[in-house]
Amino acid sequence: MIFQKIINREVPSDIVYEDDYLIAFKDVNPKAKVHVLIVPKDSSIQNLNDINKGNIYYIEKIFLAVPSIAASLGLTDYKLLTNCGRGAGQEIFHLHFHLMGGGPC
């Protein structure tokens, strides 16, 4: 999986934030002026349907980090979204959130 390779530094990426639980990096195919992906380091979480009491702390860590990631990118207004399942447009089955802003997105 591509995100795990980014986490493991097997694939280069433009990392904007990292801690013990998550990594955020610039999307290689941005849909907005600012477009980063925020990814938990646990690749067993494919999408929101895999969130449970044993791994919910990843969601907490992500949502607590979003405002500081956005601020570090110069964003005060932004969009945060995730796709859950192929029918919703999910292409990579490792939970991730798109943080977008800097103009229309």
N, C-alpha and C positions, 0 to 999 in steps of 0.2 A: 504494500500500500504506500502511496506517495507521501502521505502525511507522516507515517512512521519513519520513512527514509529521511524526511526533513528533520524530524525530532532527533534522529540518530546522526544527523549531519552527513548522511550519505548522498544527499542531493542539496546543492546550494540553494539558499533562499535569502531574502532580505528581511531578517528578523527585526521586529520593532519592540518586542517584549517577550520575556521568558521568566518563569519561576519554576518551582518544583512540580506544579500541577498542569501548567498550560504553556503554550507557545503561540505567539501572534506574528504573522509575517505578511508581507505584501502579496496580493493576488497577482499571478503572472498574466491574467487576462482581466484587468480591472473593468468594472462596469460603472465606475464613478471616479472622480478626480482622486479621492482617497478610498482605497478598497483593501482592507486587510482581512485575513482569516484568523480566527481565534479557535485553537484546537486543544482539547484536553490531551494529556500525554498517555491516556489509557485508550489504546486502539480497540479494546473490546466493546466500547460504547459506539455502536454504529450510528445511532440517531436518538432522538428523544424517547422513542419507544423502549430503549434499553436503560433508561434512568430508573434506579431503584434506591431503596434505603441504604444500600451498601456503597453506592457511588454518587449519591446526590451532592456530595461536597464538591465535586467537579463543577457542577452548575453554580454553586455558591461562589467558588473561586473565580469563575469566569465573570459572573455578573458583578462581583466586587471589583474586578480588574478593569472592566469596560470603561468606566469614566476616566481613569488615569491613562489608559491606552488612547482613548479619544483625545484627551487634552494634550498628550505628548505629540499627537499628529496635528494639533491646531484646530481640532473640531470642537465646537460647542453644540452644533446641531448635527445629528447623525441618525443613521438607520442601522438596526441590528436585526438580522434575520437568519433563520436556518430552515432548511428543507428537510422533511421527514418522509422518506420513501421515494421510490422511483417515480411514482405518479405525481409527486409534488416537485419534481425536478432534481432530486438528490442524485448526484453522479458519483460521488466518492463516499463510501460507506464507512466513514469515521466521523463521528459527530464534529461539526464545526459551525461556527457562526461567522457571518459576513458583517463586518463593520464598514459602513460606507458613508461618505459625506463629501464636503467640499464643493457642493453644487448639486444639481439634479442627479438623482440616482434611482 
